[in-house]
Amino acid sequence: MSSHPSPYKKANTLVEVDNAVRFDVPVTAEHPFYTDFSDVRGDFEDRMIYKTLNVHSRTLVYNREANRANRALLFLAGMRGSGKTSELAKITGKLHNKDCFFCVTCNLDEGLDLNDMEYMDVLIFQIERLLEELDHNRIEMDREVLDSLFIWFSERVKEINKSIIREGGFELEAEAKTPGLLTFLGLTAKIKSNITGNKENAEKIRTTFRSNFTDFTLKINEFIEGVNIELRKREIAQEILFVIDGLEKTATSDIRKKIVIDEADRIRQIKANTIFTLPIELMPLAQKLMQFSTVVSFPFVKIRERDGTIVEEAVSRFEEFVSRRINLDLFDSRETVREAILLGGGSPRELLRILEFANMYANEDENKIFRRDLDKGVQKLAAQTTRYISARDLELLKQLKEANEKGIRIPFDGDWQDLLEKLIVLEYNDGTYKRVNPIVEISPLYQQYV
């Protein structure tokens, strides 16, 4: 048994707080830490996602007959730390039923190399995850459908083997016997492991699949439709829904742009209902995506109106968010909790960081987080956040402050996008409402210049 407190355990002592405020562990709707913010996100509502997926927002039934030739492709765009992963887990949990979808979640940060990734990797990972879920749910596939894609993969492996000269290549042969689901799963796992484990092999694999992409698409779409038929026959679901999450965790913006924007035409050729989470920096390029898909902005929780008025319902929801993770008796007062919430600016992740920094300064012998600890923590966090802020940035922040005071909207500008990516500015509603991150507002630099 581990001597470390579980990251899923509510903190009843200060030593347990760090694990309770970890923001790298997404929680599902069934988890004790989960808090539903769906009704306090301003203009955003869950039904926007349901409508895009052609699902009835009240009954959560997918009308297959009305959408026979219509596959939804949704890009859910949002800032880091806005809670997209937890929200998607809640939504897919509702949609995963016999009247709706067979949901297959592909967490790119768990299955692929974040430092070296292309769309071919993502697509192969999708197939692997689908096979895993079919195996997990004991769903046997029609032999003809399974054989067709398996044989195609095996032929590509032979091509790749020929191009890999160095010892220790694939060394996989197409089996003479009719393959089963597990055999196919083993093959895709081997391909993926070579993509993630060897750059030289990875490029040869990608080149082979790219050069055969038209045929690859045909085979994948045939397989997906075969799975859909089997799901309906067994009364498990109407169709597959892929959820591709974790793109924002890849190492560079160039990787993200290459996967989503540069490969947009290939993405659209896959005939399956799919949700991609879209990193915030790609939103200015969303016009290309909107030609064949829907882009929905997933905002932070609106904790203040433009005029600065506090949205008490949102504060109350964040109090629930904190109390699910930390025993509120560990704070000297509810006012300290409230101040931490307001400084979080409506971002679940920012609030968790604030609580982490406050706990850093708390005295374990007192076993309480005092207001003085919170103040020290946020000053440290503010210094880190504004360390590389420029004079041009400060001028923009001044414009934003004045615009909000006058109740006017600011048009898009590339400089604003940079501030959003750095979390210097936070975005609400449908993207038309922005505020300076409260942590930035308390920094000496902001106080001096703005």
C-alpha positions as CSV (number, residue, x, y, z in Angstrom):
1,M,0.0,0.0,0.0
2,S,1.3,3.4,-1.0
3,S,2.4,5.8,1.8
4,H,1.2,8.8,-0.3
5,P,-2.3,10.0,0.1
6,S,-4.5,9.1,-2.8
7,P,-5.1,12.0,-5.3
8,Y,-8.8,11.0,-5.2
9,K,-9.1,11.4,-1.4
10,K,-10.7,14.4,0.2
11,A,-8.2,16.4,2.2
12,N,-8.8,16.5,6.0
13,T,-5.2,17.6,6.8
14,L,-2.9,20.0,5.2
15,V,-0.5,17.2,4.1
16,E,-3.3,15.8,2.0
17,V,-4.2,19.1,0.2
18,D,-1.6,18.9,-2.6
19,N,-3.0,15.6,-3.8
20,A,-6.6,16.8,-3.5
21,V,-5.9,19.8,-5.7
22,R,-4.1,18.0,-8.5
23,F,-5.4,19.4,-11.8
24,D,-3.7,16.7,-14.0
25,V,-6.2,14.1,-12.9
26,P,-9.5,14.6,-14.8
27,V,-12.6,13.4,-12.9
28,T,-15.7,11.8,-14.3
29,A,-19.3,12.7,-13.4
30,E,-19.4,9.7,-11.0
31,H,-16.4,10.9,-9.1
32,P,-16.8,12.5,-5.6
33,F,-14.7,15.4,-6.8
34,Y,-16.9,16.2,-9.8
35,T,-18.8,19.5,-9.7
36,D,-21.3,20.4,-12.5
37,F,-20.7,23.9,-13.8
38,S,-22.9,23.5,-16.9
39,D,-25.5,26.0,-15.9
40,V,-23.1,28.8,-14.8
41,R,-21.0,29.1,-18.0
42,G,-22.9,32.0,-19.4
43,D,-24.1,31.5,-23.0
44,F,-22.8,27.9,-23.2
45,E,-25.2,25.0,-22.6
46,D,-24.7,21.3,-22.9
47,R,-27.6,21.1,-25.4
48,M,-25.4,22.9,-27.9
49,I,-23.3,19.7,-28.0
50,Y,-26.3,17.5,-28.1
51,K,-27.8,19.5,-31.0
52,T,-24.6,19.3,-33.0
53,L,-24.5,15.6,-32.6
54,N,-28.2,15.4,-33.8
55,V,-29.2,14.1,-30.3
56,H,-32.5,15.2,-28.7
57,S,-31.4,17.4,-25.8
58,R,-34.1,16.1,-23.5
59,T,-34.5,12.4,-24.3
60,L,-30.9,12.0,-25.4
61,V,-32.0,9.8,-28.3
62,Y,-30.1,9.8,-31.6
63,N,-32.4,9.7,-34.6
64,R,-30.5,7.4,-36.9
65,E,-33.1,7.4,-39.7
66,A,-32.9,11.2,-40.0
67,N,-29.1,11.1,-40.0
68,R,-28.3,8.1,-42.2
69,A,-25.9,10.1,-44.4
70,N,-25.1,12.7,-41.7
71,R,-22.0,12.3,-39.4
72,A,-21.4,15.0,-37.0
73,L,-17.9,16.5,-36.6
74,L,-17.6,18.8,-33.6
75,F,-14.6,20.8,-32.4
76,L,-14.9,21.8,-28.8
77,A,-12.6,24.8,-28.3
78,G,-11.7,26.1,-24.9
79,M,-8.9,27.5,-22.8
80,R,-6.6,25.3,-20.7
81,G,-8.1,24.5,-17.4
82,S,-11.7,25.3,-18.4
83,G,-12.9,21.7,-17.5
84,K,-13.4,20.4,-21.1
85,T,-12.3,16.8,-20.2
86,S,-14.5,16.5,-17.2
87,E,-17.5,18.0,-19.0
88,L,-17.0,15.6,-22.0
89,A,-16.8,12.7,-19.6
90,K,-20.2,13.7,-18.1
91,I,-21.7,14.2,-21.6
92,T,-20.4,11.0,-23.1
93,G,-21.6,9.1,-19.9
94,K,-25.1,10.3,-20.8
95,L,-24.9,9.5,-24.5
96,H,-23.4,6.0,-24.0
97,N,-26.6,3.9,-24.3
98,K,-28.6,1.8,-26.6
99,D,-30.7,4.7,-28.0
100,C,-27.6,6.8,-28.7
101,F,-23.9,6.2,-29.0
102,F,-21.2,3.7,-28.3
103,C,-18.6,6.2,-27.0
104,V,-14.9,5.6,-27.6
105,T,-12.6,8.1,-25.8
106,C,-9.1,8.5,-27.2
107,N,-6.9,10.4,-24.7
108,L,-3.9,11.3,-26.8
109,D,-1.7,12.0,-23.8
110,E,-2.1,8.5,-22.6
111,G,-1.7,6.6,-26.0
112,L,0.7,8.6,-28.2
113,D,4.0,10.5,-28.1
114,L,3.2,14.2,-27.2
115,N,6.5,15.3,-28.6
116,D,6.1,13.7,-32.0
117,M,2.5,13.2,-33.3
118,E,0.7,13.3,-36.6
119,Y,-2.9,12.7,-37.7
120,M,-2.0,9.2,-39.0
121,D,-1.0,8.3,-35.4
122,V,-4.3,9.6,-34.1
123,L,-6.3,7.6,-36.7
124,I,-4.4,4.3,-35.9
125,F,-5.0,5.0,-32.2
126,Q,-8.7,5.5,-32.8
127,I,-8.9,2.0,-34.4
128,E,-6.9,0.5,-31.5
129,R,-9.2,2.1,-29.0
130,L,-12.3,0.9,-30.9
131,L,-11.0,-2.6,-30.9
132,E,-10.2,-2.4,-27.2
133,E,-13.8,-1.3,-26.4
134,L,-15.3,-4.0,-28.6
135,D,-13.1,-6.6,-26.8
136,H,-13.9,-5.2,-23.4
137,N,-17.7,-5.3,-24.2
138,R,-17.4,-8.8,-25.7
139,I,-18.8,-7.6,-29.0
140,E,-17.9,-10.1,-31.8
141,M,-17.6,-8.6,-35.2
142,D,-18.8,-10.0,-38.5
143,R,-15.9,-12.0,-39.9
144,E,-16.0,-10.5,-43.4
145,V,-15.9,-6.9,-42.0
146,L,-13.1,-7.7,-39.6
147,D,-11.0,-9.7,-42.2
148,S,-11.2,-6.9,-44.8
149,L,-9.5,-4.3,-42.6
150,F,-7.1,-6.8,-40.9
151,I,-5.8,-8.0,-44.3
152,W,-5.4,-4.4,-45.5
153,F,-3.4,-3.6,-42.3
154,S,-1.3,-6.8,-42.8
155,E,-0.4,-5.8,-46.3
156,R,0.7,-2.3,-45.2
157,V,2.9,-4.0,-42.5
158,K,4.6,-6.0,-45.2
159,E,5.3,-2.8,-47.1
160,I,6.7,-1.2,-44.0
161,N,8.9,-4.2,-43.2
162,K,10.5,-3.9,-46.6
163,S,11.3,-0.2,-45.9
164,I,12.8,-0.8,-42.4
165,I,16.3,-2.1,-43.0
166,R,17.6,-2.0,-39.4
167,E,17.2,-5.0,-37.3
168,G,14.2,-5.2,-35.0
169,G,11.6,-4.0,-37.5
170,F,8.0,-5.1,-37.4
171,E,8.6,-8.8,-38.2
172,L,4.9,-9.3,-38.5
173,E,3.4,-11.6,-41.0
174,A,-0.2,-11.7,-42.3
175,E,-1.7,-14.8,-40.7
176,A,-3.0,-17.6,-43.0
177,K,-5.9,-18.3,-40.7
178,T,-8.9,-16.1,-40.3
179,P,-7.9,-13.5,-37.7
180,G,-9.9,-12.7,-34.5
181,L,-10.5,-9.5,-32.7
182,L,-7.6,-10.0,-30.3
183,T,-5.2,-10.8,-33.2
184,F,-6.2,-7.5,-34.9
185,L,-5.8,-5.6,-31.6
186,G,-2.3,-7.0,-31.2
187,L,-1.4,-5.9,-34.7
188,T,-2.6,-2.3,-34.2
189,A,-0.9,-2.2,-30.8
190,K,2.4,-3.2,-32.4
191,I,2.0,-0.5,-35.1
192,K,1.3,2.1,-32.5
193,S,4.2,1.1,-30.3
194,N,6.6,1.5,-33.3
195,I,5.1,5.0,-34.0
196,T,5.6,6.1,-30.4
197,G,8.9,4.3,-29.7
198,N,11.0,4.9,-32.8
199,K,11.1,8.0,-34.9
200,E,12.7,6.3,-37.9
201,N,10.0,3.6,-37.9
202,A,7.3,6.2,-37.2
203,E,8.0,8.2,-40.3
204,K,8.0,5.0,-42.5
205,I,4.7,3.9,-41.1
206,R,3.1,7.3,-41.6
207,T,4.4,7.6,-45.2
208,T,2.9,4.2,-46.0
209,F,-0.5,5.0,-44.6
210,R,-0.5,8.5,-46.1
211,S,0.3,7.1,-49.6
212,N,-2.6,4.6,-49.3
213,F,-5.0,7.0,-47.6
214,T,-7.8,6.9,-50.1
215,D,-8.0,3.1,-49.7
216,F,-7.4,3.4,-46.0
217,T,-10.4,5.7,-45.6
218,L,-12.6,3.3,-47.6
219,K,-11.6,0.3,-45.4
220,I,-12.0,2.3,-42.1
221,N,-15.4,3.6,-43.1
222,E,-16.5,0.1,-44.1
223,F,-15.3,-1.2,-40.7
224,I,-17.0,1.6,-38.8
225,E,-20.3,0.9,-40.6
226,G,-19.9,-2.8,-39.9
227,V,-19.5,-2.0,-36.2
228,N,-22.5,0.3,-36.3
229,I,-24.7,-2.5,-37.7
230,E,-23.5,-4.9,-35.0
231,L,-24.2,-2.4,-32.3
232,R,-27.7,-1.9,-33.5
233,K,-28.2,-5.7,-33.9
234,R,-27.2,-6.3,-30.3
235,E,-29.2,-3.2,-29.1
236,I,-26.0,-1.7,-27.6
237,A,-26.1,1.6,-29.4
238,Q,-27.1,3.3,-32.7
239,E,-23.6,4.4,-33.8
240,I,-20.0,5.0,-32.7
241,L,-19.0,8.4,-31.2
242,F,-15.2,9.0,-31.0
243,V,-14.0,11.6,-28.5
244,I,-10.5,12.7,-29.2
245,D,-9.1,14.6,-26.2
246,G,-5.6,15.8,-25.0
247,L,-4.5,17.6,-28.2
248,E,-3.6,20.7,-26.2
249,K,-1.1,18.7,-24.2
250,T,1.1,18.0,-27.3
251,A,4.5,19.7,-27.1
252,T,4.1,22.5,-29.6
253,S,1.5,24.5,-31.4
254,D,3.0,23.4,-34.7
255,I,2.1,19.8,-33.9
256,R,-1.5,20.8,-33.0
257,K,-1.9,22.9,-36.1
258,K,-0.5,20.2,-38.4
259,I,-2.9,17.6,-36.9
260,V,-6.1,19.6,-37.0
261,I,-5.7,22.3,-39.6
262,D,-3.3,20.9,-42.1
263,E,-5.0,17.5,-42.1
264,A,-8.6,18.8,-42.0
265,D,-9.4,17.4,-45.4
266,R,-8.4,13.9,-44.2
267,I,-10.3,14.2,-40.9
268,R,-13.5,15.0,-42.8
269,Q,-13.2,11.8,-44.8
270,I,-13.7,9.5,-41.8
271,K,-17.4,8.8,-41.6
272,A,-17.9,8.6,-37.8
273,N,-19.5,11.0,-35.3
274,T,-16.5,12.6,-33.7
275,I,-15.7,15.2,-31.1
276,F,-12.2,16.8,-31.1
277,T,-11.1,19.1,-28.3
278,L,-9.6,22.2,-30.0
279,P,-6.7,24.1,-28.4
280,I,-7.5,27.8,-27.9
281,E,-4.7,29.0,-30.2
282,L,-6.3,27.3,-33.2
283,M,-9.6,29.2,-32.8
284,P,-8.5,32.0,-35.3
285,L,-8.0,29.3,-37.9
286,A,-11.4,27.7,-37.2
287,Q,-12.9,29.2,-40.4
288,K,-11.5,26.4,-42.4
289,L,-12.9,23.8,-40.0
290,M,-16.4,25.4,-40.0
291,Q,-16.7,24.7,-43.7
292,F,-17.4,21.1,-42.9
293,S,-17.8,20.9,-39.1
294,T,-19.2,22.7,-36.1
295,V,-16.9,24.7,-33.7
296,V,-18.3,25.4,-30.3
297,S,-16.5,27.5,-27.7
298,F,-16.3,26.1,-24.2
299,P,-15.8,29.1,-21.8
300,F,-14.7,29.5,-18.2
301,V,-17.4,30.0,-15.6
302,K,-18.6,33.6,-15.6
303,I,-17.8,34.6,-12.0
304,R,-18.2,38.4,-12.6
305,E,-20.3,40.5,-15.0
306,R,-18.6,43.1,-17.2
307,D,-19.3,45.8,-14.6
308,G,-17.6,43.7,-11.9
309,T,-20.7,42.4,-10.2
310,I,-20.1,39.0,-8.6
311,V,-22.2,36.1,-9.9
312,E,-23.1,34.6,-6.6
313,E,-24.5,31.4,-8.1
314,A,-21.1,30.7,-9.7
315,V,-19.3,31.4,-6.4
316,S,-21.6,29.0,-4.6
317,R,-20.8,26.3,-7.2
318,F,-17.1,26.8,-6.7
319,E,-17.6,26.6,-2.9
320,E,-19.0,23.1,-3.7
321,F,-16.0,22.4,-5.9
322,V,-13.6,23.3,-3.1
323,S,-15.6,21.4,-0.4
324,R,-15.6,18.2,-2.4
325,R,-11.8,18.2,-2.4
326,I,-10.9,19.9,0.9
327,N,-12.6,19.9,4.3
328,L,-13.6,23.5,4.7
329,D,-12.6,23.3,8.3
330,L,-9.0,23.5,7.0
331,F,-9.6,27.2,6.2
332,D,-9.6,29.9,8.8
333,S,-12.8,31.3,7.4
334,R,-15.3,31.0,4.5
335,E,-14.1,34.4,3.4
336,T,-10.7,33.0,2.7
337,V,-12.3,30.3,0.5
338,R,-14.4,33.0,-1.2
339,E,-11.4,35.2,-1.9
340,A,-9.5,32.2,-3.5
341,I,-12.6,31.5,-5.7
342,L,-12.7,35.1,-6.9
343,L,-9.0,35.1,-7.7
344,G,-9.5,31.9,-9.7
345,G,-11.5,34.0,-12.2
346,G,-13.9,31.1,-13.1
347,S,-11.2,28.7,-14.0
348,P,-11.3,25.4,-12.1
349,R,-7.6,24.8,-12.8
350,E,-6.6,28.3,-11.8
351,L,-8.4,27.9,-8.5
352,L,-6.7,24.6,-7.8
353,R,-3.3,26.3,-8.5
354,I,-4.2,29.0,-6.0
355,L,-5.1,26.5,-3.3
356,E,-1.9,24.7,-4.0
357,F,0.2,27.9,-3.5
358,A,-1.8,28.9,-0.4
359,N,-1.2,25.5,1.1
360,M,2.6,25.9,0.4
361,Y,2.7,28.8,2.9
362,A,0.4,27.2,5.5
363,N,1.8,25.9,8.8
364,E,1.2,22.2,9.2
365,D,1.3,22.5,13.0
366,E,-1.7,24.8,12.8
367,N,-3.4,22.6,10.2
368,K,-5.2,25.5,8.7
369,I,-4.9,27.7,5.6
370,F,-5.1,31.3,6.8
371,R,-5.8,34.4,4.7
372,R,-2.2,35.4,5.1
373,D,-1.2,32.1,3.5
374,L,-3.5,32.7,0.6
375,D,-2.1,36.3,0.1
376,K,1.5,35.0,0.1
377,G,0.6,32.2,-2.3
378,V,-1.2,34.4,-4.8
379,Q,1.6,37.0,-4.8
380,K,4.1,34.2,-5.6
381,L,1.7,32.9,-8.4
382,A,1.2,36.5,-9.7
383,A,4.9,37.0,-10.0
384,Q,5.3,33.8,-12.0
385,T,2.3,34.6,-14.2
386,T,3.5,38.1,-15.1
387,R,7.2,37.4,-15.4
388,Y,7.3,37.7,-19.2
389,I,4.5,40.2,-19.7
390,S,5.5,43.0,-22.1
391,A,4.8,46.7,-22.3
392,R,2.5,46.0,-25.3
393,D,0.6,43.4,-23.2
394,L,0.1,45.9,-20.4
395,E,-1.3,48.4,-22.9
396,L,-3.8,45.8,-24.1
397,L,-4.8,45.0,-20.6
398,K,-5.4,48.7,-19.9
399,Q,-7.7,48.8,-23.0
400,L,-9.5,45.7,-21.8
401,K,-10.1,47.2,-18.4
402,E,-11.5,50.4,-19.9
403,A,-13.6,48.6,-22.4
404,N,-15.3,46.4,-19.7
405,E,-15.9,49.5,-17.5
406,K,-17.7,51.1,-20.5
407,G,-19.5,47.9,-21.4
408,I,-18.1,47.7,-24.9
409,R,-16.7,44.7,-26.8
410,I,-13.2,44.5,-28.2
411,P,-12.7,43.1,-31.7
412,F,-10.3,40.1,-32.3
413,D,-6.6,40.8,-32.6
414,G,-3.7,38.4,-32.8
415,D,-2.2,40.0,-29.7
416,W,-5.3,39.1,-27.7
417,Q,-4.9,35.5,-28.8
418,D,-1.4,35.4,-27.3
419,L,-2.7,36.7,-24.0
420,L,-5.4,34.1,-24.0
421,E,-2.9,31.3,-24.6
422,K,-0.8,32.6,-21.7
423,L,-3.9,32.8,-19.4
424,I,-3.2,36.5,-18.9
425,V,-6.7,37.1,-20.2
426,L,-9.7,34.8,-19.5
427,E,-12.6,34.3,-21.9
428,Y,-16.3,33.9,-21.1
429,N,-19.7,33.4,-22.8
430,D,-19.2,32.8,-26.6
431,G,-15.8,34.5,-26.6
432,T,-17.1,38.1,-26.8
433,Y,-16.5,38.7,-23.1
434,K,-12.9,38.8,-21.8
435,R,-11.4,39.8,-18.4
436,V,-7.9,40.2,-17.1
437,N,-6.9,37.1,-15.0
438,P,-7.5,38.3,-11.4
439,I,-4.0,36.8,-10.5
440,V,-2.5,39.3,-13.0
441,E,-4.6,42.1,-11.6
442,I,-3.0,41.8,-8.1
443,S,0.6,41.8,-9.5
444,P,2.7,44.8,-8.8
445,L,3.4,45.2,-12.5
446,Y,-0.3,45.4,-13.4
447,Q,-1.0,47.7,-10.4
448,Q,1.8,50.1,-11.5
449,Y,1.0,50.3,-15.2
450,V,-2.8,49.7,-15.4
